[in-house]
Amino acid sequence: MLIVSPSQDQSQVKLPASEPRRYTRAPGTAYLLPSDEEERQRLTKQNALINRTFGELVHAPITLTSHDFVLESAAGTGAWLLELAEQTPEAAKFIGIDIESHLFPNPATLPPNISFEVQSVLNLPDEWTGKYTLVHQRLLIAAFRTAEWPQAFKQIFRVLRPGGWLQLEENDNWVAGPVMENFRSMMLKLGESRNIDLWPDVTPVLKGYLEDCGFVDVRVDRRCSPLGSWGGQDGRDGKDNLLSLFRGIRAPVMGGGGFGVVDSEEMYDDLMNRVELEMDSEPGALCWWVMICARKPEFRKSSPSRDGS
């Protein structure tokens, strides 16, 4: 089995031959999940589930107009951005970015006020400084190394206009039973091997990073959705989303030797089957999400001089 070093690029990792998933080819990334059509379907279902869980797409206290620019970092399929554009009567400008374009929508299907481009939030263009009214970023907890979180927030702070808002959504935790906890311990070890912190509670960490970067008026909204068939449509969708995510990290887990939890793909699949059974048979199995909104301060007026000038 191939052992993946923490510093090794995801694009250079050789995956097991039995795992026909496509992973990102962007150099330097530690991103754990695939970038293929199966992942597109998962992201589409996940987007709908998160939107149902939180309700409105924008929780920051703003009303978009034709003068506003909206940026989505890690846009993926662009589902959130496209949905917001449909709901916005004014012709605001919408830009989605990601580290590669594989999951972007077909440019020929987009109206002129929506565009997508390959950019990393870790190094945004200089000409974007002070441009955006709203920046949205979702679910990068399996993508950023520890030092990259504050780096990303500093870049977002720079490109927001004074008074502009950042809206983050992250996965906080899963609760089911001992089998899920076993699976989660394996994921934590996988994250550690890539220098990725899969915190059990992201709220205080991200809130601290944001405040250190200069953000103010930080607002936190933590909600849960059910996991398992006992929870109706949301429970079934939540379970399917999580199982698809688990399928997506099987290759990195096996490439890392199984981290003392599994030692074959058959064991991995058996563990997945037991996680599914546990979710379905444990009413109260939940997935926790957190939304954090934070504002870039307005420019402060200079204090008048002693002579009143």
N, C-alpha and C positions, 0 to 999 in steps of 0.2 A: 504494500500500500504506500502511496505517496504521502509524505508528511509535508504539510504546508507551513513554511516559516512565517512569523508575524509580519515580516517586511516584504514578503513576496507579493507581487501584483496579482490581483484576481485574473487579469488578462493572460497571465503566464501559467496559471494553474492547469495542469493536465488532469482531466476528469476521468473517472472510471468509464470503461468502454460501454458498460451497460446503461449509462445514464445519458440519454440523447437530448439533454437540455442545452439551450444556448445561454451562455453567461456573457456579461458585458465585456467588451474588448477595449474599453477606455483604459489607458495606461494609468497606473498609480492608484486606482481605486481599491478599497477594501470591501466593496459592496458584496453582500452574501447571496442575494437572490438572483434568479434567472432573468433574462430579458428575451422572451419568446412569446409565441401566440398563447400558450397555456397561461403564462404570467399575465398577458393582456386580459384574458378572461377573469383571472383572479382579481386584478386591479379594478376591473369594471364592477364586479360584484362587491368588492370591498368599498369602493367609492359610494355606491348606493347605500350600503349598510351604515357607513359613517355619517352620511348625510341624513339618514333617517334618525340616527341616534342623537345628533345635535340639532336637527331641524334646519334652520336657515344656513345658507352657505357662508355668509359673512356675519361674524359676530362682533367685529370691530365697529364702533359707532361712527360709521361714515355712510354717505350717500354718494355714489359714483355719478360723475357728469362727463360730458364730452371732453373736458379738459384733463381728465385723470388718466393715468397709466397704471395698469395692474400687472405685477410680475408673479408668475408661479415658478418657484424653484423646485427641482425634482419633479417636473410635470408628468413624466411617464406617458400615459396615453392622452393626457390633456383633458380628461373627463371633467374634473372640477372646473377648469378654466372655461371650457365650452358651455357647461351648464350655467355658470355665472354670466357669461356673455349673453345667453338667451334670456336671462332674467333681468338684464340691465337695459332699461329703455333708452338711456342716453348712449351714444356711440363712443364709449370709453375705449381706450387702446389696451389690448390684452397680449401679453408676451409670455410664452412658456419656455422654460429652459430645462435641459437635462444633459448628462455627460455623454450621451449618444442619442441618435435620432430614431433608433429602431422601432420604438413604440409610438412615435408621433403620428397624429392623424395625417391623412393625405393632404398636402397643401392645396390641391385643386378643389377641395371641398370647403375651404375656409373663406369666410368673408374678409374684406380688406383690413378690418380693424383687429384681426387675430393672427398672430404669427408664432412660430416655434423655431428655436435655434439651439445649436449645441453650445453650451456654456457651462462652466462649473461655478457654483455659488461661492466657491473658495477663492475665486479670482474674477470678479465681475468687471466689465469694461469701465474705463475711467469716465467715458462720456455719459454713463448712466448716473453719475453722482447727483443726488437730489431730484431724481426724476419721478419716482413712483409714489403714488398715494397709498397703495396696499401691496404688500408682499405676502404670498401664501406659500407655506412649505409643510409638507406632510410626510411623516413616517420615514425618517432618515436614521432611526436608531440602529438599524442594521447596516448602515452605510458609513457613518463617520467614525474615524478614529478619535480618541479622547481629545487631542489638541485641535481637531478640526471644528468642533462645535463653536468655540469662541471666535475662531477665524471666520466661519460662515456668518455669525451674527454681526461681526464688525463690518463685513462686506454689505450685508443687508442694511445695517444702520446707515452706511454711507450712501447707498442708492435711494433710500427713502427720502422724500421731501420733508422738511420740518413740519411736524404735526402728523406725519404719515404713520401707518400702522403695519405691524407684522402680526400675522395669524399663523400659529403653529398647531399641528395636530400630531400626537404621538400615541403609540400603544404603551400602556402603563404596566399591565400585568394580566396573567390568566389564572383563573382559580377553578379547579375541578376536583382533583384528588391526588393520591400518591403517584399514580402513573404519570399524570401531567407534570408533577413536580420532578420526577425522574427525567422526563423529556426536557424540561426547562433547564435542569442542571447541565445537561449535555449541550444545550444552546449557549449557556453562559460560558462553558469551557471553549466552545467554538469561537465565541466573541473574544475571549481573552487571547486566543491564539492569533487573532488578527488585530489585537490592540483596540477592540471595539467594546465599549462599556454598555452591556444590555441591562441597564439599571432596573431593579424591581419597582422603583418609584422615581420617575423622571422629573416630577414637578419641582422639587427643591433645587435639583442640579441645573435644569434649564432656566429656571427663574433667576438663579444666582448668576449664571452666565449673561443673561439679558441685562440685568441690572449693572453688572460690571462693564458692559459695553455702552452704557448710557441710556438704556431704555427706561421709561417711566410708565406709571399707570398700568402696571403688569396685572392682568386679570386671568384667573385660572378657573376653568370649568371642567370638572371631572365627572364622567358618566360611564355607564356600563351597558353592555348588550349581552343577551344570553348566548350560551354555547350548548348546542345539542337539540335534538328533535323535540324535546319537552318544551322548548321556548318558541314554538311556532315558526313563522317564516324567518324572523330575525335569528332565531336559534339555529335553524338549518343553514342559513347563509353564513352565520358566524362560524359554525363548525366546518363548513366546506372551505371557507376562506383560510382557516387555520390549518386544515389538513393539506390544502394546496401549498401553503407556505412551508409546511414541514416537508412535503415532497420536494420543494425547491431547494432546500438546504441539505438534502440527503448526500449529494455529491461532495460538497465541502466537508460534511461530517465524516464521510468515509475516507475522503482524502486526508483528513487529519487523524485517521486511525481509530475513530469511534469514541475517543476521549474517555475510555474506561467504562462506557455504558453499553455500546454495541460493538461487535467485532465482525459483522457481516451485513450485507444488504438485507438478507432474510431476517436477521434480528431487528434491523431498523424498521422494516415493514411490519413485523409483528408488534413492535412497540407502538407504531402508528395505529394499528388496528385496536390495540388495547386503550389507547388514548381516545379514539372515537367511541368505543363502547362506554368508557367512563363518562364522557360528555353526555351521551344519550341517556345514561342510567343515573345521572346525578343532577336532579333538579337543583338549580342554584349554581351550576357551572357558569362562570361569567368571564367576559373579556372587558377590561377596563381601558378607557380612552381618556386622554387629557387634551384639552384645547387651551392654549395660552395666547392671549393677545397682549401686545405691548406697543407703546407709542414712542416715536422719536420726538423729543421736546421741540417746541417752537424756538426760533432764535430769541435769545435774550437781548433786550435793548441795553445799550451801553449806558452806564451811569453818567449823568451830566457832570461836567467839570465844575470846579469851584466858582468860575466866573460866569457859569450858566451857558457856556458855549457847547 
